[in-house]
Amino acid sequence: MPGSTRAMAALTVGGLVLVTAYSVTIGSDGWLWFAWVVLGVATIGAMAARGN
């Protein structure tokens, strides 16, 4: 996995941790989950484009 794709994957996992922590402590926010899903789809697309 090239560096940029690896960084994007790390950002996606880190985002999941942050959104989950936010949802547990403050309450669920649909826009945060939507943004995370968009980031996840973009990460999967980048990985597929690079042939990983």
FIKOLZA-1660 file (N, C-alpha, C; in steps of 0.1 Angstrom, whole numbers, plus 5000, padded with zeros to 4 digits):
% residues 52
   i   px   py   pz ch aa at
   1 5009 4988 5000  A  M  N
   1 5000 5000 5000  A  M CA
   1 5009 5012 5000  A  M  C
   2 5008 5021 4990  A  P  N
   2 5016 5033 4989  A  P CA
   2 5013 5042 5001  A  P  C
   3 5022 5052 5003  A  G  N
   3 5021 5061 5015  A  G CA
   3 5008 5069 5015  A  G  C
   4 5004 5074 5004  A  S  N
   4 4992 5082 5005  A  S CA
   4 4979 5074 5008  A  S  C
   5 4979 5062 5002  A  T  N
   5 4967 5053 5005  A  T CA
   5 4968 5049 5020  A  T  C
   6 4980 5046 5024  A  R  N
   6 4981 5042 5038  A  R CA
   6 4977 5053 5048  A  R  C
   7 4981 5065 5045  A  A  N
   7 4977 5076 5053  A  A CA
   7 4962 5078 5053  A  A  C
   8 4956 5077 5041  A  M  N
   8 4941 5078 5040  A  M CA
   8 4934 5067 5048  A  M  C
   9 4939 5055 5048  A  A  N
   9 4933 5044 5056  A  A CA
   9 4935 5047 5070  A  A  C
  10 4946 5052 5075  A  A  N
  10 4948 5055 5089  A  A CA
  10 4939 5067 5093  A  A  C
  11 4937 5076 5084  A  L  N
  11 4927 5087 5087  A  L CA
  11 4913 5082 5088  A  L  C
  12 4910 5072 5080  A  T  N
  12 4896 5067 5081  A  T CA
  12 4894 5059 5094  A  T  C
  13 4904 5051 5098  A  V  N
  13 4903 5044 5110  A  V CA
  13 4903 5053 5122  A  V  C
  14 4911 5063 5122  A  G  N
  14 4911 5073 5132  A  G CA
  14 4898 5081 5133  A  G  C
  15 4893 5084 5121  A  G  N
  15 4880 5091 5121  A  G CA
  15 4869 5082 5127  A  G  C
  16 4869 5069 5124  A  L  N
  16 4859 5060 5130  A  L CA
  16 4860 5060 5146  A  L  C
  17 4872 5060 5151  A  V  N
  17 4874 5061 5165  A  V CA
  17 4869 5074 5171  A  V  C
  18 4872 5085 5164  A  L  N
  18 4867 5098 5169  A  L CA
  18 4852 5099 5169  A  L  C
  19 4846 5095 5158  A  V  N
  19 4831 5095 5156  A  V CA
  19 4824 5086 5166  A  V  C
  20 4830 5075 5169  A  T  N
  20 4824 5066 5179  A  T CA
  20 4825 5072 5193  A  T  C
  21 4837 5077 5196  A  A  N
  21 4839 5083 5209  A  A CA
  21 4829 5095 5211  A  A  C
  22 4827 5103 5201  A  Y  N
  22 4818 5114 5201  A  Y CA
  22 4804 5109 5203  A  Y  C
  23 4800 5099 5196  A  S  N
  23 4787 5094 5197  A  S CA
  23 4784 5088 5211  A  S  C
  24 4794 5082 5217  A  V  N
  24 4792 5076 5231  A  V CA
  24 4791 5087 5241  A  V  C
  25 4800 5097 5240  A  T  N
  25 4800 5107 5251  A  T CA
  25 4789 5118 5249  A  T  C
  26 4787 5123 5237  A  I  N
  26 4778 5134 5235  A  I CA
  26 4765 5130 5229  A  I  C
  27 4765 5120 5220  A  G  N
  27 4753 5116 5214  A  G CA
  27 4755 5115 5199  A  G  C
  28 4748 5107 5192  A  S  N
  28 4750 5104 5178  A  S CA
  28 4746 5116 5170  A  S  C
  29 4754 5118 5160  A  D  N
  29 4752 5129 5150  A  D CA
  29 4753 5123 5136  A  D  C
  30 4741 5123 5129  A  G  N
  30 4741 5116 5116  A  G CA
  30 4750 5122 5106  A  G  C
  31 4753 5135 5107  A  W  N
  31 4762 5141 5097  A  W CA
  31 4776 5136 5099  A  W  C
  32 4780 5134 5111  A  L  N
  32 4794 5128 5114  A  L CA
  32 4795 5114 5108  A  L  C
  33 4785 5106 5110  A  W  N
  33 4785 5092 5104  A  W CA
  33 4785 5093 5089  A  W  C
  34 4777 5102 5083  A  F  N
  34 4776 5103 5069  A  F CA
  34 4790 5107 5063  A  F  C
  35 4797 5117 5070  A  A  N
  35 4810 5121 5066  A  A CA
  35 4820 5109 5067  A  A  C
  36 4819 5101 5077  A  W  N
  36 4828 5090 5079  A  W CA
  36 4826 5080 5067  A  W  C
  37 4813 5077 5064  A  V  N
  37 4810 5068 5053  A  V CA
  37 4815 5073 5040  A  V  C
  38 4814 5086 5037  A  V  N
  38 4820 5092 5025  A  V CA
  38 4835 5090 5025  A  V  C
  39 4842 5092 5036  A  L  N
  39 4856 5090 5037  A  L CA
  39 4860 5076 5035  A  L  C
  40 4852 5067 5041  A  G  N
  40 4855 5053 5039  A  G CA
  40 4853 5048 5025  A  G  C
  41 4843 5053 5018  A  V  N
  41 4841 5049 5004  A  V CA
  41 4852 5055 4995  A  V  C
  42 4856 5067 4998  A  A  N
  42 4868 5073 4991  A  A CA
  42 4880 5065 4993  A  A  C
  43 4883 5060 5005  A  T  N
  43 4894 5052 5008  A  T CA
  43 4894 5039 5001  A  T  C
  44 4882 5033 5001  A  I  N
  44 4881 5020 4993  A  I CA
  44 4883 5022 4978  A  I  C
  45 4878 5034 4973  A  G  N
  45 4880 5037 4959  A  G CA
  45 4895 5039 4956  A  G  C
  46 4902 5046 4965  A  A  N
  46 4916 5048 4963  A  A CA
  46 4924 5035 4963  A  A  C
  47 4920 5026 4972  A  M  N
  47 4927 5013 4973  A  M CA
  47 4924 5005 4960  A  M  C
  48 4912 5006 4956  A  A  N
  48 4908 4998 4944  A  A CA
  48 4915 5004 4931  A  A  C
  49 4917 5017 4931  A  A  N
  49 4923 5023 4919  A  A CA
  49 4938 5020 4919  A  A  C
  50 4944 5018 4930  A  R  N
  50 4958 5014 4931  A  R CA
  50 4961 4999 4930  A  R  C
  51 4950 4992 4930  A  G  N
  51 4951 4977 4928  A  G CA
  51 4955 4970 4941  A  G  C
  52 4951 4975 4952  A  N  N
  52 4954 4968 4965  A  N CA
  52 4943 4959 4968  A  N  C
% end
